[in-house]
């Protein structure tokens, strides 16, 4: 073992691959369960987009969480992993007809609807199936989040959601339709949010909207605040479980939930990020003009976050205890952005060493691509290794 890694077992395996620590995942799920239990009316859905590895999905569905899906493929994956259809919400700014039909056939809990044209299509397709679809409207709360520009979603200029000025109209339109039932409001302001003030700003906005709706005598049964709780990428060992206590208590204190309302969450990253690492082997250590490069057999095709968002993932040599040296850690792909980290301190590294890219359980394996005709990385859970 070095840190959390069973190095002797990992050494024998073909790299690169994702390694998921089941203990960390289960501890995380158990903290979520304990914290949510404090607040009757709170319901957590797992955002499948973060990681749809079938075994991970099964462990999460075994814990009783619902699923937040954004495609027909995710709905199928969730159902296959055991999530009951009645616990599935379906979001997305561009749902295809076949995806809407599939969701209707399964009888999912609710569609998070992002426009009137989409609402009309859902109404028509539901009519054709002789069904009534539950719908929640995704309202764009025009609340900024202190996170990376590419993953903030709640500002007026984003493509997501329905603007606040249009909320009354959409509700009125839906109430005149026969095959949709308006049951809730949905929000999501962004991802990797660590400043609770951002969530407080969302709560304040929802409180205002709720007051306006109440003045119109419109009752909303379900409020869905999306996901977004961030994790500690710098210290995956020190904080392997995100601060769910602080997160849920923020909503409990700040959001004026009515007694008849249910509050839904869609958590992705905070559930699965810290249990996963991308394990890779060092192909070469190369001396450049001014620095040394560690060239890995994993690249941006396996973990795209550093290239796409300049995201930081802690990098560790899990097979060396030698004194620290400084390297640029790069992948083998023919793109100059295929860099995992610059000026990284690692135990002195040689060809054949194993390198772990930490906190990669969310938006890692699922975002892998086959660019350069590379094989997709496989994912293994710690309890599968013999
Ligand atoms: N609900 C909605 C409507 C969302 O758009 C998202 C994420 C979530 C829930 C889950 O958010 P989380 O709890 O994971 O923050 N690929 C990017 C992240 C994109 C997030 C997209 N939406 C990354 O690697 O950082």
Boltz pocket constraint, residues with backbone or C-beta under 6 A from the ligand:
constraints:
  - pocket:
      binder: B
      contacts: [[A, 47], [A, 50], [A, 68], [A, 91], [A, 151], [A, 153], [A, 187], [A, 188], [A, 190], [A, 191], [A, 192], [A, 226], [A, 227], [A, 228], [A, 229], [A, 266], [A, 267], [A, 268], [A, 269], [A, 270], [A, 305], [A, 309], [A, 362], [A, 363]]
      max_distance: 6.0
